[in-house]
Amino acid sequence: MYEHSFELLLIMRRKVLFLFCAVFLFVGCIPMKRITQVVTLDLTKYTEVGFFITEANSISRDYDPVGLISVYIDSGHEVEVITEESKDPIYKIDVKEKKGQFINASLEEAVNMLYQEAIDKGANGIINLKYKYISTVAGWDVTGMAIKLKEN
C-alpha cells in the first residue's frame, strides 16, 4: 500500500518537474520586439532669439543664477468634462462625460516649457540642461539652471 503511494508520488513529481521545465523553455524562447528610438532636439530656435542654452554645468562667461527649473510632462488624454443635467426624476444624478484625444509627451514640448519659465523669471539662459525619458508613463523630466548672463 505504501509502496504504491510512493510510486504515485514519484510519478507526480516527475510530471510537475517536466511541466516546469517545458514552461521555462517555451517562455525563455519568446522573441522580444526590438524597440529603437531616436530623439533629436534642435536648440537653434532659442539661440536665434539670443537665449543661451547648454548641457554644460559651467560656462566661461559671467552670470547670475536665477533658479533651478524642473519640468515634468507625461502622455495622456486631454480631458474635457461635459456635465448634463439629469433626466432621472428619482435619483437626479448629473451625467458627466469625459472626452479628449491622447497626446504624446515630447522632449521639445518639455524644453519649450522650461524655456518659457526661464524667460518669465527674467533669465536669458539655461545651463546644466538635463533630460530623461520615463518609459513607464511615456513622459519627460527636464531640468536646468536658469541664469542671467552678464554683459562683457
N, C-alpha and C positions, 0 to 999 in steps of 0.2 A: 504494500500500500504506500509506504513512504518512498520507495524507490520509484514508483510510478509518478508521484507528485514532484519528486526531484527531477525526473526526466522532463516533465512538462515545464518546470521552472527553467531548465537549461534551454529548452526549445524557445520559450518566450523571450529569454534574454538574447538569444541569437537573432530572433526576429526583430526585436527592438534595436539591437546594435546594427543590423543590416539596414533597417529603415532610417536610422540616424545617419549612417554613412551615405546612403543613397541621397537623402535630402541635402546633406552637406556638399556632396559632389555636384549636384544639379544647381544648387544655389550659388556655389562658387563659380559656375561656368556661365552665369547670366552676363551677357555683354553690357557694358556701361556705355551710355551715349556720351560721345565726346562733345564738350561744350567749349567753344572758344569765344572770346570777346575782346574787341579792340576798342579802346576809348581814346579819342583824341580831343583835346581841348585847345582851341585857338584863343590865345590871350591878346592878340593884336588889337582887338576892338577896345580893350582897356588902355593899352599903351598909346593908341592913336588919339585918345582924348586926354593924354597927359597923366594917366593913372599908372603908378609903378606897382608891379605885382611879380613876386618871385617865390620859389620854394626855398630859397636860401634863408637861413636863420640869422644871418648877419650880412650887412652890406657896407661898402666903403664910404657911403655918404652919411652926413649927419642927419638925424631925425629925432623927433619926439614921439614916444609911444602914445597912442590914443587908447588902445584897449584890445583885448582878445575878443575875437568874434567867432562864434560857432554856429553852424547851420546844419540842421538835420532835416532831411526830406525823404519820405518813402512813397512807394507806389500805392495807389488805392483809388477808390471811387470818389469822384466829386459828387457829393450827396446834396440833393435838393429835396427838402421835406415839404410835401404838399398836404395840407390838412383840410379835410372836407367835413362839413357839419354832418352829424349823424342823422340818418333817416330811421333809425331804430327807435320806436316810441317807448320801449321798455327800458333798455339799458342806456340809451343816449350817449354812446361812446363815439368820440370823433375818430374818423378814419385817417390814418397817417400813411402816406405812400412815399417811399424813398426811391428817388431816381437819380441817375448820374452815370456818366461814362467813366471807364477805367483810364487812369492817367499814369504813365510810367514816369518814375522819377529819373531825372537826368543830371549828370555832373554839371553840365552847362547851366541849368536852372539853379542849382545849388551855389555855384560860383557867382552867378548874377545876383542872387540874394545876398551873398557875402559882400560883394562889391557895393551894392546899394546901401547896405547897413553901414559900411565904412564911410561912404560919401555922406550919409545922414549924420555921422558922428564928427564930420569935419576932416576926415583923413584924405590923403591923396596917394596912399599906397598901402600895400599889404605885403608883409614878409612872412616867412615860415609857413607858407601855404601848404596845407596837408589835406589829403582827401582819401577816403576809404569807402569802398563799396561794401554794403551789408547785404549779403545774399539771402539771408532768411526773410527779409522784408522787401528785397529789391530796392534798396534805398542808398542814399549817400550821406556821409558825415564829412563836412568840410570845415576846417578851422584855419585861422590865420591871425597875425598880429597887425591890427590897423595902425598905421603910422602917419605922421605929418612930416614930410621931407622939408628940411631947411634949405633955403636958397644959398647957393655958394657965393 
